[in-house]
Amino acid sequence: MNAATSMDALVDTAWLATHLNAPDIRVVDASWYLPGSGRDPRAEHAAGHIPGAVYFDIDEIADQDSPLPHMLPSPEKFSSRVRRLGLGDGVRIVVYDSGSWMASARVWWMFRVFGHEDVAVLDGGLARWRAEGRPLDDHGTPPRERHFTARMNTLLLRDLDQVMANLADRRDQIVDVRGPGRFDGGEAELRPGVRSGHIPGSVNLPYGAMIAEDGGLKSTDDIRAAIATAGIDLDRPIVTSCGSGVSAAVTALALHRIGRPDVAVYDGSWTEWGSRDDTPIETGS
């Protein structure tokens, strides 16, 4: 997109470069990597980030009392942490990451869960920004605190009990965005002690199907085609799920782009479901 409004979920690099110094724009680096990657996103941020960007750590701005990774924090903790980052009421937030969309989409979803709709993801992320030769900064600028009013939107969130209840009435369509090997149970899970397979009745649509070859989000026509091929009904409620509630937000973002801003994410996702002994599992496609 070459322009942005409060309803856009995506902005391009040219738009951000033009508006980078606008007083109501805040940029967030949400870079994060899967366990075992050997990479340190916070150190990488310090070494080079989009000018003015603050670092958002999804493992710290989380419920750290939960045994599950990066679960949503309380509204009070979220408000406290983002306020310190200068992210709050009256600003438009643009989120990017240095990976494959996962964390930036997760942070986009988190802000919306806590009632801040004026948030977008940078199409192509840091990789596209770098490829275009745009400026990077290695200086940290202490942000000025800004009040954040949390207004919890529980419609964008599902928990274990809700997904369990859905096994009976199948009101929600559960869209599992992991790869097909993990979905059908033929491929081992990344985390020890987590069983393989999928939530009964769920459909598989890997989140990578939402990403174009150039690293940007696919066109709305291509997104619609992928959704149709997977057998997902856009007229019914949709809940996305993944390994630990991160890449599920990519598909929620893509669905937002085609007119479904109400898609929920199962926060615990497969790490929660697959690690329990009281949750049924299906295997095969």
LUMKOLVO-16426 format. One line per field, with one value per residue (C-alpha): residue in three letters; x, y, z. Coordinates in steps of 0.1 Angstrom, whole numbers. Each point is the difference from the previous one (the first is absolute). Layout:
N
residuo (Ala; ...)
xx (X; ...)
yy (Y; ...)
zz (Z; ...)
***
This chain:
285
residuo (Met; Asn; Ala; Ala; Thr; Ser; Met; Asp; Ala; Leu; Val; Asp; Thr; Ala; Trp; Leu; Ala; Thr; His; Leu; Asn; Ala; Pro; Asp; Ile; Arg; Val; Val; Asp; Ala; Ser; Trp; Tyr; Leu; Pro; Gly; Ser; Gly; Arg; Asp; Pro; Arg; Ala; Glu; His; Ala; Ala; Gly; His; Ile; Pro; Gly; Ala; Val; Tyr; Phe; Asp; Ile; Asp; Glu; Ile; Ala; Asp; Gln; Asp; Ser; Pro; Leu; Pro; His; Met; Leu; Pro; Ser; Pro; Glu; Lys; Phe; Ser; Ser; Arg; Val; Arg; Arg; Leu; Gly; Leu; Gly; Asp; Gly; Val; Arg; Ile; Val; Val; Tyr; Asp; Ser; Gly; Ser; Trp; Met; Ala; Ser; Ala; Arg; Val; Trp; Trp; Met; Phe; Arg; Val; Phe; Gly; His; Glu; Asp; Val; Ala; Val; Leu; Asp; Gly; Gly; Leu; Ala; Arg; Trp; Arg; Ala; Glu; Gly; Arg; Pro; Leu; Asp; Asp; His; Gly; Thr; Pro; Pro; Arg; Glu; Arg; His; Phe; Thr; Ala; Arg; Met; Asn; Thr; Leu; Leu; Leu; Arg; Asp; Leu; Asp; Gln; Val; Met; Ala; Asn; Leu; Ala; Asp; Arg; Arg; Asp; Gln; Ile; Val; Asp; Val; Arg; Gly; Pro; Gly; Arg; Phe; Asp; Gly; Gly; Glu; Ala; Glu; Leu; Arg; Pro; Gly; Val; Arg; Ser; Gly; His; Ile; Pro; Gly; Ser; Val; Asn; Leu; Pro; Tyr; Gly; Ala; Met; Ile; Ala; Glu; Asp; Gly; Gly; Leu; Lys; Ser; Thr; Asp; Asp; Ile; Arg; Ala; Ala; Ile; Ala; Thr; Ala; Gly; Ile; Asp; Leu; Asp; Arg; Pro; Ile; Val; Thr; Ser; Cys; Gly; Ser; Gly; Val; Ser; Ala; Ala; Val; Thr; Ala; Leu; Ala; Leu; His; Arg; Ile; Gly; Arg; Pro; Asp; Val; Ala; Val; Tyr; Asp; Gly; Ser; Trp; Thr; Glu; Trp; Gly; Ser; Arg; Asp; Asp; Thr; Pro; Ile; Glu; Thr; Gly; Ser)
xx (0; 12; -22; -13; -31; -10; -15; 30; 18; 30; 22; 29; 35; -5; -29; 20; 31; -22; -17; 29; 4; -38; -8; -28; 20; 18; 21; 4; 26; -16; 28; -1; 14; -10; 18; 34; 6; 31; -10; -5; -27; 6; 37; -8; -24; 28; 23; -24; -37; -24; 7; -21; -12; -3; 4; -30; 9; -29; 16; 2; -33; -17; -15; 32; -18; -14; 19; -9; 22; -9; -36; -20; 8; -26; -14; 19; 33; -5; -9; 30; 25; -12; -4; 37; 7; -19; -28; -35; -32; 0; 29; 1; 23; 19; 15; 27; 24; 31; -15; -29; -29; -7; 8; -11; -34; -2; 7; -25; -26; 10; -6; -34; -9; 7; -21; 25; -12; 23; 28; 14; 28; 28; -4; 33; 14; 36; 12; -18; 11; 36; -3; -12; 30; -20; 16; 8; 9; 21; -8; -26; -23; -18; -37; -22; -26; -36; -32; -16; -36; -5; -35; 0; -16; -5; -17; 35; 12; -8; 12; 2; -35; -16; 18; -9; -37; 2; 7; -37; -17; 27; -12; 35; 21; 35; 27; 33; 28; 29; 16; -18; 25; -7; -37; -3; 23; 27; 25; 12; -8; 26; -5; 7; -30; -25; -19; -5; -32; -28; -32; -29; -19; 26; 12; 36; 11; 37; 6; 27; -29; -7; 35; 10; 34; 13; -5; -31; -36; -18; -26; -36; -10; 28; -10; -36; 10; 21; -29; -24; 24; 3; -38; -4; -34; 5; -36; 7; 21; 37; 26; 37; 24; 37; 29; -1; -23; 24; -3; -38; -1; 14; -31; -22; 18; -6; -37; -3; 13; -29; -27; 1; 13; -18; 23; 11; 33; 2; 27; 13; -2; 17; 26; -29; -23; 27; 16; -31; -14; -36; -2; -10; 23; -5; 28; 0; -13)
yy (0; 35; 16; -8; 5; -10; -32; -12; -30; 4; 29; 0; 11; 32; 11; -6; 18; 30; 0; -11; 33; 7; 9; -26; -30; -25; -28; -34; -27; -33; -23; -35; -34; -35; -18; -14; 26; 13; 36; 28; 24; 26; 2; 2; 28; 19; -5; 13; 10; 23; 35; 7; -37; -14; -37; -20; -34; -24; -23; 28; 18; -32; -20; -13; -19; -23; -32; 7; 24; 36; -2; 33; 20; 17; 33; 17; -15; 7; 36; 5; -14; 17; 33; -1; -6; 32; -19; 11; 19; 22; -14; -22; -30; -17; -34; -18; -30; -14; -35; -14; 21; -20; 23; 32; -15; -13; 35; 15; -25; 7; 37; -7; -24; 28; 25; 19; -3; 27; -25; -14; -24; 11; -20; -19; 10; 9; -22; 22; 32; -11; -12; 34; 17; 19; 14; -20; 12; -16; 26; -5; 30; -2; 3; 25; -19; 1; -10; -32; -8; -38; -10; -38; -14; -36; -7; -2; -26; -37; -20; -38; -3; 18; -22; -31; 11; 6; -37; -6; 28; 8; 36; 12; -12; -8; 8; -16; 20; -24; -20; -31; -24; 13; 2; -36; -12; -14; 26; 4; 31; 26; 0; -31; -17; 13; -27; 1; 5; 26; 11; -22; 17; 27; 7; 6; 32; 6; 37; 1; -2; 36; 12; 10; -10; 35; -3; 22; -10; -15; 19; -1; -21; -26; 0; -7; -27; -18; 3; -15; -28; -9; -2; 28; 17; 38; 3; -20; 8; -7; -7; -4; -23; -8; -13; 27; 27; 20; -10; -4; 38; 1; -17; 22; 30; -14; -6; 36; 12; -18; 14; -23; 22; -23; -30; -14; -16; -30; 13; -32; -17; -34; 4; 0; -25; -25; 0; -11; -35; 11; 15; -22; -1; -10; -11; -2; 26)
zz (0; -7; 26; 35; 19; 35; -14; -19; 14; -24; -10; -26; 4; -21; 22; 32; -14; -7; 34; 21; 18; 3; 37; 1; -14; 22; -14; 17; -6; 10; -13; 16; -9; 7; 29; -11; -28; 17; -8; 25; -13; 27; -9; -37; 7; 18; -29; -26; -1; -18; 15; 30; 5; 35; 7; 10; 16; -3; 26; 26; -7; 8; 29; 14; 27; -27; -9; -36; -22; -6; 11; 2; 31; 21; -12; 28; -9; -37; 7; 23; -25; -31; 18; 8; -37; -9; -15; 9; -6; -31; -19; -31; 6; -28; 9; -19; 6; -15; -5; -20; 12; 31; 29; -17; -7; 36; 14; -24; 14; 36; -4; -15; 28; 25; -20; -21; -36; -14; -7; -32; -12; -23; -32; -7; 34; 7; -29; -26; 18; -1; -36; -11; 17; 25; 31; 32; 34; 27; 27; 26; 7; 33; -8; 18; 20; -14; 17; -14; 7; -2; -12; -2; -31; 9; -34; -15; 25; 7; 30; 6; 15; -30; -25; 20; 0; -38; -5; 6; -18; -26; -1; -7; -29; 15; -26; 9; -17; 7; -28; -13; 16; 35; -7; -11; 28; -23; 12; 36; 19; 8; 37; 22; 15; -26; -19; -38; -19; -1; 17; -12; -27; -8; -35; -11; -18; 6; 7; -27; -25; 9; -9; -35; -16; 5; 38; 1; 8; -29; -20; 13; -30; 7; 37; -9; -23; 27; 24; -25; -8; 36; 3; 25; 0; 3; 12; 32; 31; -4; 26; -10; 19; -4; 21; 27; -11; -21; -37; 5; 0; -35; -13; 22; -17; -35; 8; 14; -34; -18; 22; 31; 29; 25; -3; 34; 10; 23; 23; 14; -34; -5; 28; 24; -17; -9; 34; 20; 4; 1; -35; -29; -30; -36; -24; -38; -25)
***
